[in-house]
């Protein structure tokens, strides 16, 4: 009952994650024109809630026994080409297939989302691929000769839908993107690789590290790349997701202030490593109001153990550190703990105008807090503390 009540107050129950669009765009967090523009409030308003809920007749679609129901069931009656009854797009999809491509037609985005689902494609990377294609076309790296006459224009919903089909079915021009942005950029050449927004081969989700500076070390050191689920730091800065039990408080959440951001990244990565291993949806605490103490009480009741908060967080740190060691075994190193070129370009307007995060300083502080050496390797002392020294 408490989680259900909190989810209604946070708008997750009535509107789902589309409720995030307007606020995220206002904070400069939402991708605009494949990370090259800064603001587009009118676009975010059209694809986000409450317009999303009204236009798509959206209703909650909860996972089994979930009191929140953040997923959406939608129904589109017209136009005929967009007729659809099924699962609606989430925030990340609205960002990457919407504002990222300057597309504000939420019905068209819903069709593209449905196609991605049926073709087994991640909507974040699909949007990144199409954004890269459109930018390459704009810069002359891709021409009509390559696309069989198709114009890859920003804001063209028909192009979005066609490219999703081509990528998913590995046919036509867009089949070059079927292996993702990095591989496509390597094949395209002509500096296309410099345009890609990724870390360790994983495309950025719809959250901008130039808006939420704690995302700088979170993305750069992410053990599978730039992932918003391996450290939901942006929700601390933008949504006030504080957890004083583990040292995550308002003082660490000041925008454009580097102080405390490395600390925030460490804490949230360890926390998410634990939560993900418990197979617990992060929205239960983040939007549902379930405290970390309550999570631990449930965990101890189920297992018969008697973990305290520090033991639980140490478990999360051990998980994350083990992932880091696996990365290093597979050849990843400090050189891979970096952000793409676009993340070093300040906004010209909007909430983050003129602001750019001190990437190197944040990473150095992060390494120190982690107990890693200057090359990003966990020290022997740290591994002993985590009972991982045999690795």
N, C-alpha and C positions, 0 to 999 in steps of 0.2 A: 504493500500500500504506500509506503514511504517513497519507494523508487518511482512508482506510477505518478504520485503527486508531484515529485520533483521534475519528472520528465515533461509533465504538462506545463509547469512553470517555466521550464527552459525551452519550450516549444518543440522539443523532439517528438513528443507524442502527436500534437496536432499537425505539425508541418514537416517533421523529419529533418534530415540534414539540409534540404533546400532552404531552411530557415537561416542558414549561415551566410548565404550569398551576399546579401546587402551589407552586413557588418564586415565580412571579410574583404569585400571590395573597398569599403571605406577605410580600412586599415592598410590598404596597399598590399594585401596578402594574396589576392586572387590573380591568376595569370591573365594578362591582357596581351593579345597579339604575339603569342609565343614568347612571352617574357620581355618584350621590347617596348611596351607602352605601360603607362602608370595608372590610369583611371578610366573607368567606363561605368559610371553609376547607373545610367539608363539601361545598359545591357544587363547588369546584375539584377536590377529591379524586375525586368521582364522575365528572366529565367528563374529567379528565386521566389521564395514564399513571401507574401501570401498569393501572388499572382500564379505561381506554379500550382498551388492547391486548387485555385478556382478554375484555371484553364484546363487542367488535366483531370478534374474531378477526383483528386487524389485522396486516398484514405489510408490509415495505418495498416501495415502488413507485418505483424510481429513474428519473430522466430518463435519456435515452440516454447510456450510458458513464459515468454518475455513480457514484462509489464510495461515496457517502453514502446515497442512497435515503431522503430525509426524508419523501416523500409516503407515504400509507398506502392499501393496498388492504384493504377491509373486507367482511365478510359478516354480514348479520343474517337469522336464520331466523324468529325470533318476537319479538313478536307479528306476526300476518300483515300488519297494516296498515303495519308498518315493514320488511317484507321487502325486502332490498336487497343487491346485490352490485356493488361499484364503488369509487369514490374516497371516502375518508373525510375528515372535516373537519380543517383545520389549527388551530394555536393561535389565530390571529386570529378564525377562525370560532367556535371554542369559547368565546372570550371574548365576542364580540359577539352571537352567537345563544344563548349559554349564560348565563354569570354576569351579563352585562349585562341579561338579562331574568329573572333568578332561575330559570332552567330548568336542572335538573341531570340530565335524561334524555338521555344521550348518543346513544341510538338516535333519538329525535325530532330532535335537532340534526343528526344524519346525514341524515335525510330532508329537512330544511329546506335543508341544504347541497347535496344532490343536486338539489333543485328550483331553487335559485339557479343552479347550474351549467347546468342545462338551459334556464333562462329568460334566461341571459346577464346575471345580476345579481351585483354585487360583494357578498360576504357581510358585509364590514365595514359598508358603507352600508345594506345591508338590515337588519342588526341595529340600526344607529343609528335608522333610520326606525321600526322596531317599538318600540324603547325610547322614542323620543319619543312615539309614539302611546299607549303604556301610561302614560307619565307625564302626558300631557295628559288622558287618561281619568281618572286618579287625581285630578287637580286640577280636574276638571269642565269643562275646555276642550273636550273631546270627550264626548259623552253617548251613551246607547243610541239616542237618536233619530237620531244621525248614523251609527251603526254597524249599523242595521237590527236592533237588539236584541242584538248580540254584546257580551259583557263582555270588555274588554281587560284581563284580570287578569294581574298579574305571576306568572310561574311556570307559566302555562298553555301547554303544548306544542301543544295543538290550535289555539289562537289563533295561535301562531307560524306553524304550517304554513299555516293559512288566509290569514293576512296576506301571507305570501310569495307565495302563488298570486295574490292580488288585486293586489298591487303589480306583479308580473311580467307579468300579463295585462292590467293597466290596467282592471280591472273592480271594481265594488263600492265600498264606502267607502274602502278603502285605496288606490284609484287616485290619491288626492290626494298620495300619497307617491311616485308614479312618477317625479317629477322631483327627488326627494331631500328631505332634511330642511329645508333653508333655504327652498325654494320652498313646501313644505307648511306650514311655520310661518308664512310670510307670509300664506297663504290662511286659516289657522286664526285668526290674530290673537290677541287676549287675552293678550299677553305670551309667546306660545309661542316666539317667536324667542329670548327670553332663556334658554330651556331647551336650545337646540341646542348641541351640543359639536362645534365645527368651527373651522377656520381657512381663510380664503379659499374657503369653500364645500366643502372636503373634510372629511369626518367623521374624528374621531380614530380611529386604530387602537386595538387593545386594550393600550395602554401609557399609563400615567398620568404626566403631567408633574409632578404633585405628589410623585411617588415618586422619579423620576429627573430632577433639576433641569436637567441638560444638555438635556433635551427642550424646555425653555421656549424658548430661542432657536432650537432646531432646528425646532420646530413653527411658532413665530411667523413666522419668516423663510422657511419652506419655500416653494420657488418654485411648488409646486402645492398648497400647504396642509400640513396636518398629516399628514406621511407618514413612516412608520417605515423605509422603504427608502432614503430620501434622506439618511440619517444615522443609522446604527444605534447611536446613543449609549447607549440603554438596555442594550445588551449589554456595554458597557464597565463601567457601574456595577453591574449585577446579576450578570454572568457572567464578569467578569475578562478581557474581550476587549481585551488591551493590545497596542499596537504601538509599542514604543520607537523604532523606525526613524523614525516620523513624529511623535514627541512625545506619544504617548498612553500614559500610564502610570498606575500605581495611585494616585499622588498626586492625580490629577484625578478619582478615582472615589469619593471619600468621600461617603456619603449626607448630604443636607441641609446640605452645606457649599458655599456659592456659589463659593468659590475654585476657579478652573480650569474651571468649567462652560462659560463662554463659549468658552474655548480649545478645550475638548472638542467643542463644537458646530461650530466652524469646521473643525477637523481632520477630523471624521467626515463633514461635508457634502462637503468637497473629496474625501475618500477615496472616498465612495460615488458621487460624480459620475464619478470615474475608473473605478471598478469596474463601474458600470452601463454606461458607454460601451464598456468592454471586453466587455460581455455575459457577464460572469462572475458566477455565483451567489455571493452574499455568504457562503453557508454553507461554501464551500470554505475560506476563511480563518477564518470565524467558526463554529467547531464542527468544522471539518475540519482545522484546524491549519496550513493553507498560509500561510506567512509572506509579508509584503509583498515582501521581498527575492526570494523564490522566484517570486512573480507577475511581478516586474520582469524577472527572468532569462528567464522563459518569453516575455514580451512582446518583449524584445530579440532573442531567438533567432528568433522568428517574423518580426519586421519588419526585422532586420538593423541596427537602430538601436543606440544606446549610451546610453540614458537612465539617469541616476542617480535616486535617490529624490526629490531636490528638483525635478528637471525633471518627474517624473511627478506630484507633488503640485501643482506650478504648473499643469499641464494640468488637473487637477481643479478648481483654483481658477478657472481661466479659464472652464471650462464652467459652473460655478455662477454666476459673475459675469455671464456672457452671459445666463443664464436670468433673473437679476435685472433686467438691462436690458430684456429682453423684457417682463417683468412690468410695469415702470415705463412702457414704451411703451403697454401695454394699460390703463393707468390705476391700477394698484396702487401704493400708497405706504406711508409709515410708519404711517398710520392703520390699515392692514390687518395690520401686524405685531403682532398681539395675541392673547391667549388668551380663551376664552369665560368667562363669569361663574363657572361651577362650578369652574374651576381656581383660583379665588381663595378657595375655601372649604376650611378645614383639616379633616382627618379628626378624628372624635371618639374613635376607638379604632383599635387596630392599629399596625402598624409606623410609619406616618407621622402618628400622632395629634399634633395641634397644630402640625404643620409646614406652612408655606406658602412657596413660592419667592418671592424678591424679583424679580419680573418686570421692572420698569423698570430696575433696576440691571444685571441680566443682559443686557438688550437694549442698554443704553448701552455696556457693556463690549464686547459683541459687535460693534457698529457700529465701535468704535474699532479692534478687532483686525482687522476686515475692511478697514480703510482707507476707510470710508464717512463721509460727513458726518453731522451730527446729524439730518438728515431721511431718512437711510438711502440716500442716493445715493452710488454709488462715485465717489471723487474723481478728478480728472483725472490726478493722480499715480499712483493705483492703476491706472487704465485704461492709462496709458502703460507701466507696468511689465508689464502683462499683454498688451501689443500689441493692445489693444481701443480705442485712443483714437479711431479713425475712427468708432466707434459712439456 
